[in-house]
Amino acid sequence: MNNLYYQPCSDDVFNEVKAESIKIWESYDDTYGYSTGKINGIKDLKNVQDNVMCMVAMFDPRNQAKLARNLSKKAKSEILSRFVEGGSSPYMVPFFIP
């Protein structure tokens, strides 16, 4: 597929998003194993296809904004490009860089 949304990002961005996503999930109460399940779903992901966007999509908009605040400009740019290629307005996603 040629759509950028479904293509892997750079390895450094992928690893950054993975690490920050795990940090966010680790910050939640794990009484019923929900966070552990999410972390287990992320920790073995490889940088193929749309896995970076799968990690982002695991979060609701509030947590996507939290993720965006913790990412480098390069990571935000790569994610924003994928959202736009997927049909989103650049102004409607928390990864917009003014």
C-alpha positions as CSV (number, residue, x, y, z in Angstrom):
1,M,0.0,0.0,0.0
2,N,1.3,3.5,-0.9
3,N,-0.6,5.4,1.8
4,L,1.8,6.8,4.3
5,Y,-0.5,5.9,7.2
6,Y,0.3,2.2,6.6
7,Q,4.0,2.6,6.2
8,P,6.6,2.2,9.0
9,C,8.1,5.3,10.4
10,S,11.8,5.8,11.2
11,D,13.2,3.4,13.8
12,D,14.1,6.2,16.2
13,V,10.5,7.6,16.1
14,F,9.0,4.2,16.5
15,N,11.1,3.5,19.6
16,E,10.3,6.9,21.0
17,V,6.6,6.4,20.6
18,K,6.8,2.9,22.0
19,A,8.7,4.0,25.1
20,E,6.4,7.0,25.8
21,S,3.3,4.9,25.2
22,I,4.5,2.3,27.8
23,K,5.2,5.1,30.3
24,I,1.6,6.4,29.9
25,W,0.1,2.9,30.4
26,E,2.4,2.3,33.4
27,S,1.0,5.4,35.0
28,Y,-2.5,3.9,35.3
29,D,-3.9,1.7,38.0
30,D,-3.5,-1.9,37.0
31,T,-6.0,-3.5,39.4
32,Y,-7.7,-5.5,36.7
33,G,-4.7,-6.0,34.4
34,Y,-5.9,-3.5,31.8
35,S,-2.6,-1.6,31.7
36,T,-0.5,-4.7,31.7
37,G,-2.6,-6.0,28.7
38,K,-1.9,-2.8,26.8
39,I,1.8,-2.9,27.6
40,N,2.1,-6.5,26.6
41,G,0.4,-5.6,23.3
42,I,3.0,-2.9,22.7
43,K,6.3,-4.2,24.0
44,D,6.9,-6.8,21.3
45,L,5.7,-4.7,18.4
46,K,8.1,-4.3,15.5
47,N,8.4,-1.3,13.3
48,V,6.4,-2.6,10.4
49,Q,3.3,-1.3,8.5
50,D,1.1,0.9,10.7
51,N,2.3,-0.3,14.1
52,V,3.2,3.2,15.2
53,M,-0.3,4.4,14.4
54,C,-1.7,1.4,16.2
55,M,0.1,2.5,19.4
56,V,-1.3,6.0,19.0
57,A,-4.8,4.7,18.3
58,M,-4.8,2.8,21.6
59,F,-5.3,6.1,23.3
60,D,-8.3,8.3,23.7
61,P,-7.9,12.0,22.5
62,R,-6.8,13.1,26.0
63,N,-4.0,10.5,26.2
64,Q,-3.0,11.2,22.6
65,A,-2.5,14.8,23.6
66,K,-0.4,13.6,26.6
67,L,1.6,11.4,24.3
68,A,2.1,14.3,21.9
69,R,3.4,16.6,24.7
70,N,6.1,14.0,25.5
71,L,7.3,13.4,21.9
72,S,10.0,15.1,19.9
73,K,9.1,17.4,17.1
74,K,10.3,14.8,14.6
75,A,8.0,12.2,16.1
76,K,5.0,14.5,16.1
77,S,5.7,15.4,12.5
78,E,5.9,11.8,11.3
79,I,2.6,11.0,13.2
80,L,0.9,14.1,11.9
81,S,1.8,13.2,8.3
82,R,0.3,9.8,8.8
83,F,-3.0,11.3,10.2
84,V,-3.2,13.7,7.3
85,E,-2.5,11.0,4.7
86,G,-5.3,8.9,6.4
87,G,-7.7,11.8,5.9
88,S,-7.6,13.8,9.2
89,S,-7.4,17.6,9.2
90,P,-3.9,18.6,10.6
91,Y,-5.7,21.0,13.0
92,M,-7.8,18.3,14.5
93,V,-5.1,16.0,15.9
94,P,-3.0,16.7,18.9
95,F,0.2,16.1,17.0
96,F,-0.1,19.4,15.0
97,I,3.0,21.5,15.1
98,P,2.2,25.3,14.8
